[in-house]
Amino acid sequence: MPGGLIGKKLGMTRIFDNDGLAVPVTVIEAGPCFVVQIKTAAKDGYEALQVGFDRRALAKCNKPEKGHFEKHGAKSGFKCLREFRVDEAIGFEAGQEITVEQFEIGDRVDVIGTSKGKGFAGTIKRWNFHRGPMGHGSMSHRAPGSIGCSAYPSRVVRGKKMPGQMGNARVTMKNLEVVDVRPEENLLVLRGAVPGPRQGLVLIQKAG
């Protein structure tokens, strides 16, 4: 069984189940992906497949990428390369196509993506802090307040919730249910939300 698939988030919609209830779903263009490189425990120290997604001409790849693809016999380049661990890589070969047919309705998957970047945010927006009083001469409305310790340990502890970059981070949504699989369109329909914007890249792996 391949370790997973690379896909592209197309967006969210809803479908109706057999009971007539509206189910929010995310539609993902999952694959087709192609095996670029096979890594084995004997040679590389672990078993894995390097998988390519979204073909592009070799002429548009830079020299290191082009050399890598040609070394492993790839007839074209790929915009995205990712590695998936497998229990045993012996049954695979370079150039092998991996599609959504490995998934079935009712399966559970983990989806990894990059969340939407929201820029620099203060503690109220980023961490749901409460604001200070707005009247009566208060000089502290949205300020984070004191951040350090006293005589000991006289520093700001690691992990302190403070203003900073919000979003644009690697996020994993676990145990999402596969609602529909459409191999002819390379579509995978998952129940619930998936991190990232429309057209954002996601990694799909079987849960567990």
Secondary structure, DSSP 4 states (H G I P E B T S, - for coil): --S-EEEEEEEEEEEE-TTS-EEEEEEEEE--EEEEEEE-HHHHSS-EEEEEEEEE-GGGS-HHHHHHHHHTT-SSEEEEEEEEE-S--TT--TT-EE-GGG--TT-EEEEEEEPPP--EE-HHHHH-PPP--SSTT-S-SS-----S-BTTB-SPPTT---SEE-S-SEEEEEEEEEEEEEGGGTEEEEES--SS-TT-EEEEEE--
